[in-house]
Amino acid sequence: MRALSRLLLASVTILLLAGCEDPFSDNSVRNRGFIYCGPGQPNTFNPQLTDGGLTADALSSQIFDRLLQLDPKTYQPVPMLAQSWTVSPDGKEYTFSLRRSAKFQVTDWFIPHRGVNAEDVVFSFNRLIDSDHPFHEVSGGEYPWFDSMDFSGLVERVEALDDYTVKFTLSRPDVSFLSTLATTYAVVHSAEYAEKLRREDTLSRIDTHPVGSGAFYLDEYKPQQIIRLKRHWGYWNGAAPMEQVVYDVSIRGTGTLAKLVTRECDVLSSPIASQLSVIEKDPDFILSSQTGMNVAFLSLNTRHPALSELEVRQAISLAINREALIQSVYYGTGTPATGMLPPMSWAYNEKTQTYFDPQLAIGLMAKAGYRHGFSVNLLVPLTPKPYNPSPRKTAELIQSNLKAIGITVNLIAQEDVNRKQLREDLDSLDMVLTGWIADNGDPDNFLRPLLTCNAKFTGWNLSNWCNRYFDRFLDAAIATDVRADRRDLYLQAQGILRERMPIIPLAHGVHYQARNATLQGITLSPFGDKSFANVSRSR
């Protein structure tokens, strides 16, 4: 999304509000708000355009609402902007009744004249699925998360039946559709604001100057410094206790742990494993943890001459010491992965095991014709993630393990992964150390974007792998709403993965968050998103 990044950088000067004090020395922030420290810089304020990162994980839930949200305990879709819904007997029509009390935010660049209605929902989703929509090509015209789910192929039509009733017509039954609408990507924009931008011929501002109906609105953005959100007094679920939230996105001075200790930050998102003991010993901080719906894995290019051999892929899996990985990288906090789905998933196969057997791996290498080994490149994104707190250390352990069976691994370090670029260079990749954080609780969200045939072109299938039987099991699983039948289908699909091994599951990480003990109401989600609508500070 290079064009998008250039577009945002060209327009951020409009957001640099004159006369604002340095938030890091402004006591009023802590009196009436808090400072959040987390990795990453936004390249847009519209989560529809992203495939993760700060915008989707931390900003989207503050600025925007969705039709649905995920219950924090059951992980099932519950009302948000939609207060109720019905599904047709054939599973292809979803009709939503909207709440009438939701209002859009008042910002320096837009004053709404009406509340949220069906027109806004139709606009927000037609932009994604209609290539002739006036906003479809704005900011690059790519919607990576929705493309990975084949959203435009699934949704045939979105229409307003009246001011507060919206109907989605699908091309095929999909019982995971409600969960899809509950993700932080499926946000609702203001159609009235979009029309204003269309008249002014400034369409791209919809992505750089957002207007949502969430608990906070964007007040200020200084690239490489801060993002300031202010309280939306008209929020339908009651105004937030906090007046403002300031995101420290600077790269100045000391690291994030030092900022927490010196009180420059009130919340530290995703502290790395080696920092946990320091935080736990300080009574001024509270360390929270949440078992993550995530997985770290090694993606193998199945078109590579050696990696195309099943015995070689099996040997790689047997050669990796996952227990050592958990101890040295995750400091004992993670879980060895036996498959793509984590233990908290209802489709997890508890009978599956992984083995560490270098001698058997050496035998498989010889059987495949690689008795003397071979050399491969391993692309390593260096940015720590909840599923992999230290990618470089993980890569070095894998490098050492594979050397023992004759595979020479050349590490290619990169700050982060541009998945679009990776898809364009699939044939030139040997192995990629990567991972996934689920966006909802449905197993389809783990398997379809990463491993289906269609995902080679629209998703994140970095293994160049395609198995039609695997795809058929997934398609059958979303066509029935019987949980037991769905689980059986997903178990069979996972059986194909274990047999063919296009990826090597490594570990499931735990998501940690540290906060000042005076803050209450900050929760963790296994999906990475978080809302600050109920955060308050004790005195």
Salt bridges, closest charged atoms under 4 A:
GLU93 OE2 - LYS167 NZ 3.93
GLU119 OE1 - ARG114 NH2 3.49
ASP120 OD2 - ARG114 NH1 2.79
GLU137 OE2 - HIS136 NE2 3.97
GLU142 OE2 - LYS420 NZ 3.38
ASP150 OD2 - ARG172 NH2 3.51
GLU159 OE2 - ARG157 NE 3.30
GLU159 OE2 - LYS167 NZ 3.82
GLU192 OE2 - HIS113 ND1 2.88
GLU195 OE2 - ARG198 NH2 2.54
GLU195 OE2 - ARG199 NH1 3.96
GLU200 OE2 - LYS196 NZ 3.00
ASP207 OD2 - ARG127 NH2 2.94
ASP219 OD2 - LYS230 NZ 3.84
GLU220 OE2 - LYS222 NZ 3.63
GLU220 OE1 - ARG228 NE 2.84
GLU243 OE1 - ARG32 NE 2.93
ASP248 OD2 - ARG252 NH2 3.41
ASP248 OD2 - LYS259 NZ 3.26
GLU264 OE1 - ARG252 NH1 3.04
ASP266 OD1 - ARG30 NE 3.62
ASP266 OD2 - ARG537 NH2 3.33
ASP284 OD2 - ARG263 NH2 2.39
GLU350 OE1 - ARG487 NH2 3.22
ASP416 OD2 - LYS385 NZ 3.95
ASP427 OD1 - ARG303 NH1 3.35
ASP430 OD1 - HIS304 NE2 3.97
ASP442 OD2 - ARG486 NH1 2.99
ASP444 OD2 - ARG448 NE 2.85
ASP475 OD1 - ARG448 NH1 3.03
